[in-house]
Amino acid sequence: MNISKSKRIVVMTGASSGLGAQAVRHFIGQPDTRVIIGARGASPEGVEALPLDLSSLESVRSFATALKKRLEGARIDVLVLNAGAQFRGAAQPTVDGFEPTFAVNHLAHYLLARLLLSDVAEGGRLVITTSDTHDPAHFPLAPRQLDPQRLAHPERAGSASIRAYPASKLCNLLTARAFAALDEVMARHIQVIAYNPGLTLGTNLGRSGSQRSQPKRPGPVVLALFWVLSRFNGAFSPGTPERAGEALAQLALGTVTPPRGRVYASLVKGEITFPDPSELARNDDAREMLWRQSAEMVGL
């Protein structure tokens, strides 16, 4: 494929629906910008797509190999790891034997970022979508301790399903912090951002990969409940995929830049803020433990 290497290259997961699809609209609207996504099914118009199933580590490796070949030596300017899933009930382990929410949201993206880091351009950006559900201050079932082995292999199928999503988002945030601390990343001035889109209504989160129906907007009673809760805690202020996707694009393209030393960006009432994440997310011992154990799980 003979495409000018002078184009800005955006590589993305989770681009087919929800806030990811909205972000893609902003990416493809930029001049001289080439967008490549990993997807299992249909892709938005105006982007290049390569097969990617985040529930399979083999598929992640195949995607990375195919992407490098497609790039023909060009560098990735923006790597956006946005895909997320929440498997409810007694979901079956992945083909690699891991709890699926942890595998898709954390392990697959951890592996993909490790495989593609050397292909990110000098001064490029790595954006990983996280969630404020990682923080007990906002969500009562958020993790207060980290045990990667238990997250990967729950004692009983479905026993941790309601806690798996916020735990995986904690892992996303710790992973972003770990990448930001790497000598290679600092030497090449790669900016790492963990992005919380906030409570975003009207997405497909929580649906299985086979459920492709359009997401439903919440009714007036649900909206009223969120409005009341948001008066006490801004994390419950409902947002839209359009604004969440726009904010993701702003951070990825550098039109909004975190203050020096900040990794966590949080969308609150439509505004991008840069608060402290949870105490556990700031714990360097937890960060290093997760990095080591994740590397073992994915075979690095």
N, C-alpha and C positions, 0 to 999 in steps of 0.2 A: 504494500500500500504506500504510494508515493505522496505523503502529506508533509507539508513544510514543518520542519522541526522548530520553527520560530513561534509556532502557536503555543499558547498556554494550555497545559494539559491538566484536566481534572479527572481523577479516578474515584469512583464512588460505589458503595454498596447501599442498599435500601433506597433505591431511586425510583421504584416502580409505582409507589402509591404514597399517600399521606404527605407529611412534611417533606420527605425526600423528593417526591415528584414536584412539589412546589419549588424546592431549592434548584432542581434541574432547570426549571423554566428560567430562573435568573442566570444560571451558568450559560445556557445556550444563547441567552440574549446578549452576552458579552461579545465584543468583537475579537476575532482571532483566538477563539477558545474552542478546544476540542474536548468533548466529554465522553469518557469510556466508563461503562458501568458493568458490574457483575450482577447477573439476574438469572433466575430459574425459568422465567416465562417471558411474556411480552415486555418490551421496553418502550419508554417514551420516545416520541418522534424527535429526530434531530440528534440522537446520541448513537454511539457505537456500543454494542453489547457483546459480552463474552459469558459463556455458561459459568454459573457459580451456585453451588448448593452449600450454604454455610453449616449445614448439619453434618457435613462430611469433610474431614481434614484432607482427604485425598483430593476432593474437588477444590478445596482452597489452594492446595499446591499446584494443581493443574491450571487453575485460573491465573496464578502468579506467573507460571511458565508461559502461558499463552499471551498474557499481557506484555511481558518482556519482549516476546517475539513481535507482537503487534507494534510496540513502541519503536523498534528498530534503532535503539540507542538513545532515543529522546528521553528526557527526564520528566518525572511527575512533578508538577508545580503544586498541586493540591490533592491530597489523599483524604477522602472523607469516608469514615467508617460509621455509617448511619443505621444500618439494618438492625432491627430488634424484633424479638418475638417473646411471647409469654404463653407457655404451654400449661394449661390448667388440668387438674385432675391427675390421674395415674398415667402420664405420658410415657411412652416407651423410650428407652435409652437410644441414643444415636447409634449409627453403625460402628462408631468407635467406642461405644460403651459408656458414654457420659450422659448425665442429666441434660435434656435438650435445651432448656433455657440458658443454662450456664455454658453449654457447648456453642450455641449459636451466637449469643450476645457477647460472650467473653473469649472463649478459646479460639474460635475461628478468626476473630478480629485481631487477637494477640498474634496468632501465627501469620496472618496476612501482613500485618504491619512489620513484623520481623523480616519476612521474606522480601518486602518491597522497600525497606528503609534505604538500602543502598541506591535505589533508583529515584529517590526523592531529590529534587533539585536543591542546590545551594539557595538558602533563603526561602525554601518551600514551606508548606504548612501541612500538618497532620491534625485532623479534627475527628474526635471520637464522640459520638452521641452518648450521653449518660442520662441521669435523671435525678431530680431532687428526692425521689423515693429512697435513695441511698442513705438519707439523713434521718435519724430518729426524731430530730426536731420538727420534721414535717410529716413523717409517716411512722406510725407506731410499730409496724412490723419490719422496719429497716434493721439491718444487721448491727449488732453491738459488739460482735467479735467476728473474726475471719478464720474459717477453716476450709481452704480450697478443696481438700480431699472429700470432705462431707458434701460440699456443694456439687462436686463432680459425681459422687456416688452416694446419694442419700440412702439412709438405712432402710427406708421403705418407700416403694414407688408411690409418688403423689404426696408423700408426707410433708414435703417441703415446698410444694408447688407455689403456694401463696407468698412464700418468702424468697423464692428463687429469683424473681425478677429484680427486686431491689438489691439483692446480693450481687447479681450479675452487673448491675449498674454501678455498684461500689467498685467492682473489679475493673470496669471500664475507666473509672476515674483514677484508681490506683495505677492502672496501666499507662494512662496518659502522663501521670506524674513520673512514672518510671522512665518513659521515653524522653521526657523533657530533661531528665537528669543525666542522660547518657552523654559521655564525652563527645561521641560522634555527632550527636544532634546539636550540642552547643557549639562545636567547632564549625559546623556547616550552617549555623544560624537558622536551623529549622524551628519554626514556631509550632508548639503543640498546644491544642485547646481541647478541653473536655466540655462539651456543650449540653446544657440541660434545657430542653425546649419547654419545660413546664407542663402543666396540665393541658394537653392538646386534645380537644374534642373532635370527633369525626375522623378517626384514623382506623386502620385495620389491626392495631395492636390487640393481641389476644386471640386473633383468629388463626386457624391453622393454615398452612401453605396451600391447601386445596380449596380454601374458601375464598373465592375471588369476587364475591358480591360487593356492591358499593357499601362503604361504611355508612352507618345511620347517624344522623345528628341527634343529640339528646333532646328530650321533650322539655316543655317549660318548667315542670316540677323539678327535674334534675338541675336545670340551669339556675332556678331560684335557690336550690339548696347550695350549689357551689357559690352563688353570689353571697349568701349569708356567711358561709364558712370563710370566704375570702376576706370578709371584714375583719376577721381575727388572725388570719394567716394568709399572706399573699400567695403562698404556694398553691392554694385552692382556687385562685383566680383563673377561670377557664379561658383558654386561648384558641386560636384557629390554626389549622395546618398552613394556611396562607402566610400568616405572620411568623409562625415557627420556622417555616421553610425559608422565608426571606431573611430571618435572623441568622439561620445556618449559613446561607449564602454570603451574607455580610461578613461573618467571621472567617469563612473559608477564603473569600476573595481579598480579605484585608481591608475592606472599607470600614470595619470596626475592629480595633486592635486592643487586646487586653493590656492593662498596665504592666509594666515590667515586673517579672517574677510571678505573675498570675497565670494559672492554667485553667481554672474553673470559670466558665461563663454561664450565667443563668438568666433565662428569659422570665421576667416577672411583670405581670400586667402590661405585656407588650414591649417592655423596655429591657435591653441587654444590660445586666449588672454583673459585677465580679466579686461575689461574696466568698467567704471561707466555706469550703465544703465541711462535711462532718469531721469530728475529731478523729475517727478511725480512718477516714480518707486521707488525713494529713499525717498518718503514722508511717514513718519511714521503715520501721521493721516489718509492718504488714505489707508495705509496697514491695520490699525486697523478697519476702517470703512468697508472695503471689507470683512474682517474676520467675523465681527459681522453680516453683512447683508447676507453673504453667508450661515452662520450657520442657520439663520432664514429661508432662502429659502429651504435648504435641510432638515430642521426639526431637527437640533441638538440643 
